[in-house]
């Protein structure tokens, strides 16, 4: 089957490529803005595509006519979205509409990556059918993207929501909380870490596996794909320290309100993974198992 990935230079995009590039059942087409930044270039399987440019989107999708599109490209910096709503809307809403329009013409199965930030965090962990109530411009933009996908009249669509994706890949434009924590603990830098936000961090390889399962099975509807372990951000940092044998004495617990961040965060999210386990065979690794994957990649 022909699978097209948007945002292929990002963390999830690179993990999808790693899982699919040698799959005999899949013809892979990777797309991103600019040049291919993967460690092992894809050559003819890579197309430059700016998801906010209708002409580029239409040209690529109409030429390729993929069986499935996994749409990972997005503006995900929550505070940057709050400070630049127009850029956030362009990348998370307008781009989704352009891709959905092209996917509808091509008859593609459209798989949209979304977030726990569509919830207000008052009643987590959440099931797929729980009512959204975003607190931030980022959360609103992803929820609007979800609704575009649901209401477009596509033959097949799926929404894969996730939480704090971590991992490592070449040439990333953004870090993630696990790499940040490890780096800060290694330096012994005093850091402030919130103890009143609770999440279920997700290994990028596991999220990629869940998305591929959706594509290969032609699964439709909403799926929650996260790691299985819930913890506060403070506990996350402490567990990173314990795993890598790094001292955590310079970590100071703080409340979210004291940081003065532009965007409001939900206090307690997390996902109930029963549906993904049952319908997709999704079985994510524990947090420490995920850290072991990361450690092995850092060693190479």
C-alpha positions in Angstrom: 0.0 0.0 0.0 1.1 3.6 -0.7 1.5 5.6 2.5 2.4 9.3 2.5 3.7 11.1 5.6 3.7 14.8 6.2 6.2 16.3 8.5 8.7 13.6 7.7 11.7 15.6 9.1 10.1 15.7 12.6 10.5 13.1 15.4 7.4 11.1 14.6 8.0 11.5 10.9 11.5 10.0 11.1 10.3 7.1 13.3 7.5 6.3 10.8 10.1 6.3 8.0 12.4 4.0 10.0 9.6 1.6 10.5 8.3 1.7 6.9 11.2 2.3 4.5 12.1 -1.5 4.3 8.5 -2.8 4.6 7.8 -4.9 1.5 4.1 -4.2 1.9 4.5 -0.4 1.7 5.4 2.1 -0.9 6.6 5.1 1.2 6.3 8.7 0.2 7.9 11.2 2.7 7.1 14.9 2.6 8.3 17.9 4.5 9.1 21.6 4.1 12.6 22.0 2.7 15.1 19.2 2.1 15.1 15.7 3.4 16.9 15.7 6.8 16.7 12.0 7.6 20.1 10.3 8.4 19.8 8.0 5.4 18.2 10.1 2.5 15.2 8.7 0.8 16.0 9.9 -2.7 13.0 9.6 -5.0 10.7 8.6 -2.1 11.0 12.2 -0.7 8.9 15.1 -2.0 9.2 18.7 -0.8 5.7 19.8 0.3 4.7 22.8 2.4 1.4 21.8 3.9 0.2 25.4 4.0 0.5 25.8 0.2 -2.5 24.6 -1.7 -0.7 24.3 -5.0 2.1 22.1 -3.5 -0.4 20.0 -1.6 -2.6 19.4 -4.6 0.3 18.7 -6.9 1.9 16.0 -4.6 -1.4 14.3 -3.5 -2.9 14.3 -6.9 0.3 12.8 -8.4 0.9 10.2 -5.7 -2.8 9.3 -4.9 -1.8 7.6 -1.6 -3.9 4.9 0.0 -3.2 6.5 3.4 -1.9 9.9 4.6 -0.4 10.2 8.1 -0.5 13.9 8.8 2.2 14.6 11.5 3.2 18.2 10.4 2.0 20.7 12.9 3.0 23.7 15.1 3.3 22.1 18.5 5.1 24.7 20.6 2.2 25.5 22.9 3.5 28.9 24.0 4.6 29.9 20.5 1.0 29.1 19.4 -0.4 31.3 22.1 1.9 34.2 21.1 1.3 33.8 17.3 -2.3 32.6 16.8 -2.1 33.3 13.0 0.9 31.0 12.5 -0.7 28.4 14.7 -3.9 28.5 12.7 -2.1 28.4 9.3 -0.1 25.3 10.2 -2.7 23.4 12.3 -6.0 24.3 10.8 -5.5 25.7 7.2 -3.0 23.0 6.3 -5.3 20.3 7.6 -8.1 21.6 5.5 -5.9 21.7 2.4 -4.7 18.1 3.0 -8.2 16.8 3.7 -9.5 18.4 0.5 -6.8 16.6 -1.5 -7.2 13.4 0.4 -10.9 13.4 -0.4 -10.2 13.7 -4.2 -7.6 10.9 -4.0 -9.8 8.6 -1.9 -7.0 8.4 0.8 -7.4 7.2 4.3 -6.6 10.3 6.3 -4.9 9.9 9.7 -4.6 13.1 11.8 -2.3 13.5 14.8 -3.9 15.3 17.7 -3.2 15.9 21.4 -4.3 15.6 25.0 -4.4 19.4 25.0 -7.9 19.3 23.5 -9.0 18.4 27.1 -9.1 20.8 30.1 -7.3 18.3 32.4 -10.0 18.3 35.1 -11.1 14.6 34.6 -8.1 12.7 33.2 -7.2 10.1 32.2 -9.6 10.3 29.2 -11.4 8.0 26.9 -11.8 8.7 23.2 -15.5 9.8 23.6 -14.9 12.2 26.5 -15.9 15.8 25.7 -13.1 18.2 24.7 -12.6 21.6 26.4 -9.2 23.1 25.3 -7.5 25.7 27.4 -5.0 27.0 24.9 -4.8 28.3 21.3 -2.8 25.2 20.5 -5.5 22.9 21.9 -8.3 24.8 20.1 -6.3 24.6 16.8 -5.9 20.8 17.1 -9.6 20.4 18.0 -10.6 22.4 15.0 -8.4 20.2 12.9 -10.1 17.1 14.3 -13.5 18.6 13.4 -12.4 19.3 9.8 -11.3 15.7 9.5 -14.6 14.4 11.0 -16.9 16.6 9.0 -15.2 16.5 5.5 -17.1 13.5 4.2 -13.9 11.5 3.8 -14.4 7.8 2.9 -12.1 6.8 5.8 -10.5 9.0 8.5 -8.8 8.4 11.9 -7.6 10.7 14.6 -4.6 9.6 16.7 -4.3 11.6 19.9 -1.1 11.5 21.9 0.8 12.9 24.9 4.4 14.2 25.4 6.2 12.4 22.6 9.9 11.7 23.4 12.8 10.2 21.5 15.8 11.2 19.4 16.3 11.6 15.7 18.8 13.5 13.5 18.3 17.2 12.7 15.3 17.9 14.9 14.2 21.5 15.2 12.8 21.0 18.7 13.9 19.0 21.7 11.5 17.2 24.1 11.1 17.0 27.8 13.0 13.8 28.3 16.1 15.0 26.4 15.8 18.4 28.1 15.7 16.7 31.5 18.6 14.4 30.8 20.7 17.3 29.5 20.0 19.5 32.5 20.6 16.8 35.0 23.9 15.9 33.4 25.0 19.6 33.7 23.8 19.8 37.3 21.9 23.0 36.2 19.3 24.2 38.7 15.9 23.7 37.1 12.3 24.4 38.1 9.9 21.6 37.3 6.2 21.6 37.7 4.7 19.1 40.2 1.0 19.9 39.4 0.8 18.6 35.8 0.2 14.9 35.2 0.9 13.2 31.9 1.5 9.8 30.2 4.7 10.3 28.1 4.9 8.5 24.8 7.9 6.9 23.1 8.0 8.1 19.5 8.6 4.5 18.2 5.4 3.4 20.0 3.3 6.3 18.5 4.7 5.4 15.0 3.7 1.8 15.5 0.1 2.9 16.5 -0.2 5.1 13.4 1.0 2.3 11.1 -1.5 -0.1 12.7 -4.3 2.4 11.9 -3.1 2.7 8.3 -2.5 -1.0 7.6 -5.8 -2.0 9.2 -7.8 0.8 7.6 -9.0 1.6 11.1 -11.4 4.6 11.5 -12.5 6.8 14.3 -10.6 8.3 17.3 -7.7 6.4 19.0 -5.8 7.4 22.1 -2.1 6.4 21.7 0.2 7.3 24.6 2.6 5.5 26.9 1.0 3.4 29.6 2.6 5.1 32.7 1.2 8.2 34.3 3.3 10.7 36.3 3.8 14.3 37.1 6.4 16.2 35.2 8.5 16.3 38.4 8.3 12.6 38.7 9.2 12.2 35.0 12.4 14.2 35.6 13.2 12.2 38.7 12.7 8.9 36.8 15.0 10.1 34.0 17.6 10.9 36.7 17.2 7.5 38.4 17.4 5.6 35.0 20.5 7.4 33.9 22.1 7.5 37.4 22.1 11.3 37.4 21.6 13.4 40.6 18.3 15.3 40.9 19.3 17.5 43.9 19.2 20.7 41.7 15.6 20.1 40.7 13.1 22.5 42.4 9.4 21.6 42.4 7.2 24.5 41.4 3.5 25.2 40.6 2.5 25.9 37.0 1.2 29.3 37.9 4.6 30.5 39.1 6.2 30.1 35.7 4.1 32.7 33.9 3.9 30.7 30.7 1.8 32.3 28.0 -0.4 29.2 27.4 -2.5 27.5 30.1 -1.8 23.8 30.5 -4.3 21.1 31.5 -3.5 19.8 35.0 -4.2 16.1 34.6 -4.6 14.4 31.2 -3.5 10.8 30.4 -5.4 8.4 28.3 -7.3 5.1 28.8 -5.8 2.9 26.1 -8.3 0.1 26.1 -9.7 0.8 22.6 -6.2 1.0 20.9 -5.1 -2.2 22.7 -8.3 -4.0 21.6 -8.8 -2.7 18.1 -5.2 -2.1 17.0 -3.1 -4.5 19.1 -1.3 -1.4 20.4 1.0 -2.2 23.3 3.3 0.7 24.3 6.4 0.2 26.3 6.7 1.3 29.9 8.5 4.6 30.6 11.7 2.8 31.7 11.6 0.5 28.6 11.3 3.6 26.5 14.3 5.2 28.2 16.2 2.0 27.5 15.4 2.4 23.8 16.6 6.0 24.0 19.8 5.0 25.8 20.7 2.4 23.1 20.2 5.0 20.4 22.3 7.6 22.2 25.1 5.0 22.4 25.3 4.5 18.6 
